[in-house]
Amino acid sequence: MKQLIGVSLALSMSVLLSCAHSLSMRSSDGEQWSGKYRFARENTGLIQVTAQDGEVLVGKFVTVGRATFVASYKNTFGSGSVAAEGPDASGYGNPFGSAFGNSRVLADFAYGETFDSTSGNSETRIQGPLFYWTASLQGDRGGTMECFFIGSSHTGHGFGRCKSHTGKEYTTQF
């Protein structure tokens, strides 16, 4: 009986751990952080990132509409820091996804800055339909961070940007 409970517990833990997705963060001076996120319910999820000094920041992300996202992003990082083009289907899914056969014509795009100098490019781009997340992270040593993420509903990958309580900025890839 104990062996059955142990196997059940081990299986449950492996399923929970397999639901987490990785993300990476990089500052303009090359500092790198790693993290993971997982989806929850009602268009939310949980994020955990680990700083180079070992501080662990955690928080909840929520889905927001594109107009709200872009306004908050530009307010935090400045004008020209992000651009989103195409029809805004973020609040409704893509109502034209299959109605006209090819949804690529109606896909939206987003462009943002990246601090990843190894890529040789200072800009990153994602094609949609897109989803937009915001998150507030709290650290186990008192640090805080505000984050903004844009992802593709087709691939699940995306980019984002975070700003710490000290004002240091990080770009993210997931």
C-alpha positions in Angstrom: 0.0 0.0 0.0 2.8 2.4 0.9 4.5 1.6 -2.4 1.3 2.4 -4.3 1.0 5.8 -2.5 4.7 6.6 -3.2 4.3 5.8 -6.9 1.1 7.8 -7.1 2.8 10.8 -5.4 5.8 10.6 -7.7 3.7 10.4 -10.8 1.6 13.4 -9.7 4.7 15.5 -9.0 6.2 14.7 -12.5 2.9 15.7 -14.1 2.9 19.0 -12.2 6.6 19.8 -13.0 6.1 19.0 -16.7 3.5 21.8 -17.0 6.0 24.5 -16.3 7.6 26.4 -19.3 10.9 28.2 -19.2 11.7 31.8 -19.7 14.9 33.8 -19.8 15.7 37.4 -18.9 18.6 39.6 -19.8 19.5 43.1 -18.7 21.3 45.7 -20.9 24.5 45.0 -19.0 24.3 41.3 -19.7 23.0 40.0 -16.4 20.9 36.9 -17.0 18.1 35.4 -15.0 16.2 32.2 -15.5 12.6 31.4 -14.7 9.5 29.4 -15.4 5.8 29.9 -15.7 2.7 27.8 -15.9 -0.9 28.5 -16.8 -3.6 28.6 -14.1 -7.3 29.2 -14.7 -9.4 32.1 -15.9 -6.6 33.6 -18.2 -4.0 33.7 -15.4 -0.8 31.9 -14.6 2.1 31.9 -12.2 5.7 33.1 -12.8 8.9 32.4 -10.9 12.3 33.9 -11.7 15.6 33.6 -10.0 18.1 36.4 -9.8 21.8 35.9 -10.1 22.1 36.6 -6.4 19.7 33.8 -5.6 16.6 35.9 -4.8 13.4 34.2 -6.0 10.6 36.4 -7.3 7.1 35.0 -7.8 3.8 36.4 -9.0 0.7 36.0 -11.0 0.2 37.1 -14.6 -3.1 38.1 -16.0 -4.4 38.5 -19.5 -5.2 42.1 -20.6 -6.4 43.7 -23.8 -3.9 45.1 -26.3 -4.8 48.8 -25.9 -4.4 48.5 -22.1 -1.2 46.6 -22.5 0.5 48.9 -25.0 -0.4 52.0 -22.9 1.0 50.5 -19.7 4.1 49.2 -21.5 4.8 52.6 -23.1 4.2 54.4 -19.8 6.7 52.1 -18.0 9.4 51.9 -20.7 8.8 54.9 -22.9 7.4 55.7 -26.3 8.8 53.6 -29.1 9.6 50.6 -26.8 6.9 48.4 -28.3 4.6 48.4 -31.4 1.6 46.2 -32.1 0.0 46.2 -35.6 -2.9 44.4 -37.2 -6.4 43.7 -35.9 -6.7 43.6 -32.1 -8.3 40.2 -31.4 -6.7 40.0 -27.9 -10.0 40.4 -26.1 -12.0 38.1 -28.3 -9.8 35.4 -29.6 -9.6 35.6 -33.4 -13.2 35.7 -34.7 -11.9 35.4 -38.3 -9.6 32.5 -37.6 -11.3 30.2 -40.0 -14.3 32.1 -41.4 -12.4 33.2 -44.4 -10.1 30.3 -44.9 -6.6 31.8 -44.3 -6.2 33.7 -41.0 -2.7 34.9 -41.8 -4.1 37.9 -43.5 -5.7 39.0 -40.2 -2.8 38.1 -37.9 -1.4 40.8 -35.7 2.3 41.5 -35.1 4.3 43.0 -32.2 7.8 44.4 -32.2 9.9 45.1 -29.1 13.5 45.8 -28.0 15.8 43.0 -26.8 19.0 43.1 -24.7 20.2 39.8 -26.1 23.4 40.9 -27.9 24.3 37.4 -28.9 21.4 37.4 -31.4 23.0 40.3 -33.2 19.6 42.1 -33.3 18.2 44.7 -31.0 14.6 44.0 -32.0 12.4 41.0 -31.6 9.1 40.3 -33.5 6.2 38.0 -32.9 3.2 37.1 -35.1 -0.2 36.3 -33.8 -3.0 36.1 -33.0 -1.3 37.5 -29.8 -2.0 37.4 -26.1 -0.9 40.1 -23.7 0.0 39.5 -20.0 1.0 41.7 -17.1 2.6 40.6 -13.8 3.8 42.0 -10.5 6.5 39.8 -8.9 7.5 39.8 -5.2 10.9 38.5 -4.0 11.8 36.5 -1.0 14.3 39.3 -0.1 12.0 42.3 -0.7 12.6 42.9 -4.4 9.7 43.6 -6.7 9.4 43.7 -10.5 6.7 44.7 -13.0 6.5 42.6 -16.1 4.8 42.7 -19.5 4.7 39.7 -21.9 3.4 39.3 -25.5 3.0 35.8 -26.9 1.8 34.1 -30.0 -1.3 31.9 -29.7 0.1 29.8 -32.5 3.5 28.9 -31.0 3.1 29.8 -27.3 6.5 31.7 -27.5 6.9 35.4 -27.1 8.9 38.2 -25.6 8.5 40.7 -22.8 10.1 43.3 -20.6 10.4 43.8 -16.8 11.5 46.6 -14.6 12.7 46.0 -11.1 12.1 48.2 -8.0 15.6 49.6 -8.5 14.8 50.7 -12.1 16.9 48.1 -13.8 15.2 46.7 -17.0 15.3 43.2 -18.4 14.0 41.8 -21.7 12.5 38.3 -21.7 12.1 35.5 -24.1 9.7 32.5 -23.5 
